[in-house]
Amino acid sequence: MAEENVGATFGLEIMAARNNVYQGRAKQLIFTASDGGKVGILAKHQDFIGALGIGELQYETPDGEWHYYASSSGTISMANNRVLILTMTAEKPEEIDRRRAEDARDRALEAMRQKQSILEYRRTQASLARALSRLRVSEEHHFI
């Protein structure tokens, strides 16, 4: 029976700059791609290397439990039924400081109203995306 369970799962390692977020088996993974779309991965997915976008990252462990994170951009690779995600940040809903995320959102919205260079505008867009992602994950998955 354990052999069947391993066959329906894949190795998953999520590493953030400050910590190793998760290392173990997963039944499925859903992440935000760099173009803003959602991508799902199941066991034995075709090998690939891609860009992780700012947004929600979620995976299901073999026991059926879902885990949710707000992640920054990064890279993702799948090879030999193993997924490796490298990202700067991955925060659980309960780790997110909502007030700080709301302040960051407000600052980014105000900055977008100002005249900016293209580089400043892109940075502001990324800041806004991070703040909105953190707020969305916190609202949807943080149950007290």
GROMACS elastic network, one bead per residue, 0.5 to 0.9 nm:
[ bonds ]
;  ai    aj funct       b0    kb
    1     4     6  0.52230   500
    1     5     6  0.64876   500
    1     6     6  0.88937   500
    2     5     6  0.50466   500
    2     6     6  0.63003   500
    2     7     6  0.86973   500
    3     6     6  0.52226   500
    3     7     6  0.63226   500
    3     8     6  0.89285   500
    4     7     6  0.51053   500
    4     8     6  0.65278   500
    4     9     6  0.89707   500
    5     8     6  0.52991   500
    5     9     6  0.65621   500
    5    27     6  0.89738   500
    5    62     6  0.74093   500
    6     9     6  0.51649   500
    6    10     6  0.72614   500
    6    25     6  0.79153   500
    6    62     6  0.85319   500
    7    10     6  0.75976   500
    7    43     6  0.73654   500
    7    44     6  0.85122   500
    8    26     6  0.86179   500
    8    27     6  0.63957   500
    8    42     6  0.79724   500
    8    43     6  0.57064   500
    8    44     6  0.82711   500
    8    62     6  0.85855   500
    9    25     6  0.60621   500
    9    26     6  0.52818   500
    9    28     6  0.74119   500
    9    42     6  0.72695   500
    9    43     6  0.50457   500
    9    44     6  0.81594   500
    9    61     6  0.84439   500
    9    62     6  0.70678   500
    9    81     6  0.82360   500
   10    24     6  0.83744   500
   10    25     6  0.55048   500
   10    26     6  0.55213   500
   10    27     6  0.65935   500
   10    28     6  0.80520   500
   10    42     6  0.74761   500
   10    43     6  0.50818   500
   10    44     6  0.72391   500
   10    80     6  0.88697   500
   10    81     6  0.52478   500
   10    82     6  0.55554   500
   10    83     6  0.73750   500
   11    23     6  0.75874   500
   11    24     6  0.57818   500
   11    26     6  0.63857   500
   11    43     6  0.86588   500
   11    81     6  0.64190   500
   11    83     6  0.60261   500
   11    84     6  0.83739   500
   12    22     6  0.72725   500
   12    23     6  0.57174   500
   12    24     6  0.55216   500
   12    25     6  0.57075   500
   12    26     6  0.62252   500
   12    29     6  0.87830   500
   12    81     6  0.88375   500
   12    82     6  0.58538   500
   12    84     6  0.61312   500
   12    85     6  0.80051   500
   13    20     6  0.78911   500
   13    21     6  0.76115   500
   13    22     6  0.54940   500
   13    24     6  0.66185   500
   13    25     6  0.85713   500
   13    82     6  0.79876   500
   13    83     6  0.62524   500
   13    85     6  0.62455   500
   13    86     6  0.85515   500
   14    20     6  0.63271   500
   14    21     6  0.52921   500
   14    22     6  0.51264   500
   14    23     6  0.65209   500
   14    83     6  0.82467   500
   14    84     6  0.60653   500
   14    86     6  0.62540   500
   14    87     6  0.78071   500
   14    90     6  0.85404   500
   15    18     6  0.81391   500
   15    19     6  0.63033   500
   15    21     6  0.54762   500
   15    22     6  0.71182   500
   15    23     6  0.85262   500
   15    84     6  0.77905   500
   15    85     6  0.60798   500
   15    86     6  0.50535   500
   15    87     6  0.63399   500
   15    88     6  0.81902   500
   15    89     6  0.85056   500
   15    90     6  0.82861   500
   16    19     6  0.52947   500
   16    20     6  0.59835   500
   16    21     6  0.64886   500
   16    71     6  0.88739   500
   16    85     6  0.82441   500
   16    86     6  0.59782   500
   16    88     6  0.50136   500
   16    89     6  0.51638   500
   16    90     6  0.61819   500
   17    20     6  0.80668   500
   17    86     6  0.79354   500
   17    87     6  0.66216   500
   17    89     6  0.64052   500
   17    90     6  0.89055   500
   18    21     6  0.89592   500
   18    88     6  0.77439   500
   18    89     6  0.76276   500
   19    89     6  0.87702   500
   20    23     6  0.74763   500
   21    90     6  0.72737   500
   21    91     6  0.88347   500
   24    61     6  0.82534   500
   25    60     6  0.88298   500
   25    61     6  0.62862   500
   25    62     6  0.66775   500
   25    82     6  0.89538   500
   26    29     6  0.72152   500
   26    42     6  0.84232   500
   26    43     6  0.82292   500
   26    59     6  0.65971   500
   26    60     6  0.55720   500
   26    62     6  0.57356   500
   27    41     6  0.85917   500
   27    42     6  0.63100   500
   27    43     6  0.67200   500
   27    59     6  0.74540   500
   27    60     6  0.54617   500
   27    61     6  0.56688   500
   27    62     6  0.56216   500
   27    63     6  0.88462   500
   27    64     6  0.79796   500
   28    40     6  0.71016   500
   28    41     6  0.55917   500
   28    43     6  0.71513   500
   28    58     6  0.84444   500
   28    59     6  0.55894   500
   28    60     6  0.53657   500
   28    61     6  0.75599   500
   28    62     6  0.89161   500
   29    39     6  0.81110   500
   29    40     6  0.55889   500
   29    41     6  0.50900   500
   29    42     6  0.67529   500
   29    57     6  0.76463   500
   29    58     6  0.58388   500
   29    60     6  0.65555   500
   30    38     6  0.66835   500
   30    39     6  0.55395   500
   30    41     6  0.64194   500
   30    56     6  0.80923   500
   30    57     6  0.59897   500
   30    58     6  0.52883   500
   30    59     6  0.62003   500
   30    60     6  0.89721   500
   31    37     6  0.84197   500
   31    38     6  0.56699   500
   31    39     6  0.54599   500
   31    40     6  0.66532   500
   31    41     6  0.86680   500
   31    52     6  0.72869   500
   31    53     6  0.79139   500
   31    55     6  0.74589   500
   31    56     6  0.60577   500
   31    58     6  0.63820   500
   31    59     6  0.84901   500
   32    35     6  0.79660   500
   32    36     6  0.58107   500
   32    37     6  0.57195   500
   32    39     6  0.63050   500
   32    52     6  0.62590   500
   32    53     6  0.52153   500
   32    54     6  0.66214   500
   32    55     6  0.54731   500
   32    56     6  0.60442   500
   32    57     6  0.66482   500
   32    71     6  0.88554   500
   32    73     6  0.89978   500
   33    36     6  0.53036   500
   33    37     6  0.53665   500
   33    38     6  0.59108   500
   33    39     6  0.64750   500
   33    50     6  0.79827   500
   33    51     6  0.62663   500
   33    54     6  0.77672   500
   33    55     6  0.83084   500
   33    73     6  0.87598   500
   34    37     6  0.74027   500
   34    50     6  0.83656   500
   34    51     6  0.55323   500
   34    52     6  0.53903   500
   34    54     6  0.71663   500
   34    73     6  0.74930   500
   34    74     6  0.88350   500
   35    38     6  0.88130   500
   35    51     6  0.88809   500
   35    52     6  0.89681   500
   35    53     6  0.69647   500
   36    53     6  0.64675   500
   36    54     6  0.77680   500
   36    55     6  0.78930   500
   37    53     6  0.86452   500
   38    56     6  0.89641   500
   41    44     6  0.85879   500
   41    45     6  0.62897   500
   42    45     6  0.58381   500
   43    81     6  0.62914   500
   43    82     6  0.85288   500
   44    47     6  0.83921   500
   44    79     6  0.89653   500
   44    80     6  0.76553   500
   44    81     6  0.52061   500
   44    82     6  0.85642   500
   45    48     6  0.86927   500
   45    78     6  0.75926   500
   45    79     6  0.85378   500
   45    80     6  0.88713   500
   45    81     6  0.68422   500
   46    78     6  0.73945   500
   46    79     6  0.76715   500
   46    80     6  0.86914   500
   46    81     6  0.83096   500
   47    77     6  0.73892   500
   47    80     6  0.70795   500
   47    81     6  0.78158   500
   47    82     6  0.88994   500
   48    76     6  0.81923   500
   48    77     6  0.56118   500
   48    78     6  0.52592   500
   48    79     6  0.68293   500
   49    75     6  0.74277   500
   49    76     6  0.58112   500
   49    78     6  0.64554   500
   49    79     6  0.86020   500
   50    74     6  0.87690   500
   50    75     6  0.58679   500
   50    76     6  0.52847   500
   50    77     6  0.62326   500
   50    78     6  0.88964   500
   51    73     6  0.73399   500
   51    74     6  0.59698   500
   51    76     6  0.60407   500
   51    77     6  0.86594   500
   52    55     6  0.85774   500
   52    71     6  0.86057   500
   52    72     6  0.78138   500
   52    73     6  0.51037   500
   52    75     6  0.50721   500
   52    76     6  0.60862   500
   52    85     6  0.80241   500
   52    86     6  0.85079   500
   52    87     6  0.78356   500
   53    56     6  0.87054   500
   53    71     6  0.79137   500
   53    72     6  0.66447   500
   53    74     6  0.67320   500
   53    75     6  0.84492   500
   54    57     6  0.89969   500
   54    70     6  0.77579   500
   54    71     6  0.57669   500
   54    74     6  0.82000   500
   54   126     6  0.78407   500
   54   129     6  0.65504   500
   54   130     6  0.61046   500
   54   133     6  0.71156   500
   55    69     6  0.83432   500
   55    70     6  0.56981   500
   55    71     6  0.55505   500
   55    72     6  0.66498   500
   55    73     6  0.79607   500
   55   129     6  0.74910   500
   55   130     6  0.70060   500
   55   132     6  0.83243   500
   55   133     6  0.50326   500
   55   134     6  0.77487   500
   55   136     6  0.88459   500
   55   137     6  0.84428   500
   56    68     6  0.70488   500
   56    69     6  0.57679   500
   56    71     6  0.60410   500
   56    72     6  0.87853   500
   56   133     6  0.65617   500
   56   134     6  0.82196   500
   56   136     6  0.83450   500
   56   137     6  0.66498   500
   57    67     6  0.83164   500
   57    68     6  0.59084   500
   57    69     6  0.51110   500
   57    70     6  0.61724   500
   57    71     6  0.63328   500
   57    90     6  0.81599   500
   58    66     6  0.68172   500
   58    67     6  0.54713   500
   58    69     6  0.62303   500
   58    70     6  0.87609   500
   59    65     6  0.83140   500
   59    66     6  0.56377   500
   59    67     6  0.54926   500
   59    68     6  0.69172   500
   60    63     6  0.79121   500
   60    64     6  0.58738   500
   60    65     6  0.54779   500
   60    67     6  0.63887   500
   61    64     6  0.55069   500
   61    65     6  0.55055   500
   61    66     6  0.65216   500
   61    67     6  0.79514   500
   62    65     6  0.74356   500
   67    92     6  0.80873   500
   67   141     6  0.89937   500
   68    91     6  0.82527   500
   68    92     6  0.61423   500
   68    93     6  0.70292   500
   68   137     6  0.73095   500
   68   141     6  0.70809   500
   69    90     6  0.56151   500
   69    91     6  0.50311   500
   69    93     6  0.64623   500
   69   134     6  0.83899   500
   69   137     6  0.67983   500
   69   138     6  0.88209   500
   70    89     6  0.78314   500
   70    90     6  0.55063   500
   70    91     6  0.51712   500
   70    92     6  0.66234   500
   70    93     6  0.73762   500
   70    96     6  0.86104   500
   70   130     6  0.80676   500
   70   133     6  0.60106   500
   70   134     6  0.53558   500
   70   135     6  0.86375   500
   70   136     6  0.83588   500
   70   137     6  0.59539   500
   70   138     6  0.82163   500
   71    74     6  0.84766   500
   71    87     6  0.70210   500
   71    88     6  0.76923   500
   71    89     6  0.54447   500
   71    91     6  0.64685   500
   71   130     6  0.78474   500
   71   133     6  0.78317   500
   71   134     6  0.80055   500
   72    87     6  0.61392   500
   72    88     6  0.59879   500
   72    89     6  0.54198   500
   72    90     6  0.67459   500
   72   130     6  0.66137   500
   72   133     6  0.88391   500
   73    86     6  0.85994   500
   73    87     6  0.59207   500
   73    88     6  0.69908   500
   73    89     6  0.81472   500
   74    85     6  0.72591   500
   74    86     6  0.54956   500
   74    88     6  0.67542   500
   74    89     6  0.89047   500
   75    84     6  0.81117   500
   75    85     6  0.57823   500
   75    86     6  0.53037   500
   75    87     6  0.65891   500
   76    83     6  0.70031   500
   76    84     6  0.56564   500
   76    86     6  0.64641   500
   76    87     6  0.86371   500
   77    82     6  0.80734   500
   77    83     6  0.55851   500
   77    84     6  0.53413   500
   77    85     6  0.66422   500
   77    86     6  0.89380   500
   78    81     6  0.65617   500
   78    82     6  0.54674   500
   78    84     6  0.65457   500
   78    85     6  0.89505   500
   79    82     6  0.54075   500
   79    83     6  0.66823   500
   79    84     6  0.86493   500
   80    83     6  0.84947   500
   86    89     6  0.88984   500
   87    90     6  0.70473   500
   91    94     6  0.80748   500
   91    95     6  0.59913   500
   91    96     6  0.65137   500
   91   134     6  0.79397   500
   92    95     6  0.52556   500
   92    96     6  0.67661   500
   92   137     6  0.80397   500
   92   138     6  0.78904   500
   92   141     6  0.87506   500
   92   142     6  0.84410   500
   93    96     6  0.55206   500
   93    97     6  0.88961   500
   93   134     6  0.77250   500
   93   135     6  0.86667   500
   93   137     6  0.57842   500
   93   139     6  0.77687   500
   93   140     6  0.83261   500
   93   141     6  0.60393   500
   93   142     6  0.51290   500
   93   143     6  0.86621   500
   94    97     6  0.80821   500
   94   138     6  0.68627   500
   94   141     6  0.84155   500
   94   142     6  0.57683   500
   94   143     6  0.82155   500
   94   144     6  0.86216   500
   95   138     6  0.84638   500
   96    99     6  0.88571   500
   96   100     6  0.83312   500
   96   101     6  0.76641   500
   96   134     6  0.66931   500
   96   135     6  0.79273   500
   96   137     6  0.86421   500
   96   138     6  0.64466   500
   97   100     6  0.53977   500
   97   101     6  0.62731   500
   97   102     6  0.87048   500
   97   134     6  0.86330   500
   97   135     6  0.88413   500
   97   138     6  0.86286   500
   98   102     6  0.60029   500
   98   103     6  0.84992   500
   98   134     6  0.78345   500
   98   135     6  0.64457   500
   98   138     6  0.73598   500
   98   139     6  0.89555   500
   99   102     6  0.50732   500
   99   103     6  0.61397   500
   99   104     6  0.85884   500
  100   103     6  0.50692   500
  100   104     6  0.61641   500
  100   105     6  0.86002   500
  100   131     6  0.86568   500
  101   104     6  0.50318   500
  101   105     6  0.61274   500
  101   106     6  0.86194   500
  101   130     6  0.83767   500
  101   131     6  0.50977   500
  101   132     6  0.75902   500
  101   134     6  0.65830   500
  101   135     6  0.64090   500
  102   105     6  0.50064   500
  102   106     6  0.61677   500
  102   107     6  0.86068   500
  102   131     6  0.69105   500
  102   132     6  0.81883   500
  102   135     6  0.73346   500
  103   106     6  0.50917   500
  103   107     6  0.61297   500
  103   108     6  0.85622   500
  103   131     6  0.85042   500
  104   107     6  0.51194   500
  104   108     6  0.61065   500
  104   109     6  0.85785   500
  104   127     6  0.73035   500
  104   128     6  0.72104   500
  104   130     6  0.87007   500
  104   131     6  0.59504   500
  104   132     6  0.89566   500
  105   108     6  0.51664   500
  105   109     6  0.61438   500
  105   110     6  0.86141   500
  105   127     6  0.74874   500
  105   128     6  0.54177   500
  105   129     6  0.82988   500
  105   130     6  0.83320   500
  105   131     6  0.52030   500
  105   132     6  0.66356   500
  106   109     6  0.51348   500
  106   110     6  0.61671   500
  106   111     6  0.85495   500
  106   128     6  0.83618   500
  106   131     6  0.89812   500
  107   110     6  0.51587   500
  107   111     6  0.60793   500
  107   112     6  0.86301   500
  107   124     6  0.89339   500
  107   127     6  0.89514   500
  107   128     6  0.83738   500
  108   112     6  0.61415   500
  108   113     6  0.87894   500
  108   124     6  0.56371   500
  108   125     6  0.73766   500
  108   126     6  0.89049   500
  108   127     6  0.62780   500
  108   128     6  0.52978   500
  108   131     6  0.85556   500
  109   112     6  0.51534   500
  109   113     6  0.66447   500
  109   124     6  0.81340   500
  109   125     6  0.87987   500
  109   128     6  0.70038   500
  110   113     6  0.52809   500
  110   114     6  0.69010   500
  111   114     6  0.52364   500
  111   115     6  0.81099   500
  111   116     6  0.81086   500
  111   121     6  0.82135   500
  111   124     6  0.68384   500
  112   115     6  0.75495   500
  112   116     6  0.77093   500
  112   121     6  0.67246   500
  112   124     6  0.66288   500
  112   125     6  0.77522   500
  113   116     6  0.87292   500
  115   121     6  0.85963   500
  116   119     6  0.78595   500
  116   120     6  0.56780   500
  116   121     6  0.57645   500
  117   120     6  0.51585   500
  117   121     6  0.60771   500
  117   122     6  0.86545   500
  118   122     6  0.61913   500
  118   123     6  0.86598   500
  119   122     6  0.51979   500
  119   123     6  0.62943   500
  119   124     6  0.86176   500
  120   123     6  0.51082   500
  120   124     6  0.61056   500
  120   125     6  0.85802   500
  121   124     6  0.50277   500
  121   125     6  0.61365   500
  121   126     6  0.86958   500
  122   126     6  0.62774   500
  122   127     6  0.86768   500
  123   126     6  0.51121   500
  123   127     6  0.62339   500
  123   128     6  0.86407   500
  124   127     6  0.50018   500
  124   128     6  0.61226   500
  124   129     6  0.85402   500
  125   128     6  0.51244   500
  125   129     6  0.61267   500
  125   130     6  0.86639   500
  126   129     6  0.50366   500
  126   130     6  0.61921   500
  126   131     6  0.86540   500
  127   130     6  0.52011   500
  127   131     6  0.62450   500
  127   132     6  0.86559   500
  128   131     6  0.51598   500
  128   132     6  0.61068   500
  128   133     6  0.84710   500
  129   132     6  0.52068   500
  129   133     6  0.60074   500
  129   134     6  0.85792   500
  130   133     6  0.51188   500
  130   134     6  0.61584   500
  130   135     6  0.86422   500
  131   134     6  0.52119   500
  131   135     6  0.62460   500
  131   136     6  0.86386   500
  132   135     6  0.51214   500
  132   136     6  0.60494   500
  132   137     6  0.86034   500
  133   136     6  0.51247   500
  133   137     6  0.61439   500
  133   138     6  0.84297   500
  134   137     6  0.53428   500
  134   138     6  0.60237   500
  134   139     6  0.85656   500
  135   138     6  0.50796   500
  135   139     6  0.60421   500
  135   140     6  0.85245   500
  136   139     6  0.52167   500
  136   140     6  0.60261   500
  136   141     6  0.83708   500
  137   140     6  0.53059   500
  137   141     6  0.57864   500
  137   142     6  0.75315   500
  138   141     6  0.57015   500
  138   142     6  0.52962   500
  138   143     6  0.88514   500
  139   142     6  0.60273   500
  139   143     6  0.84911   500
  140   143     6  0.83081   500
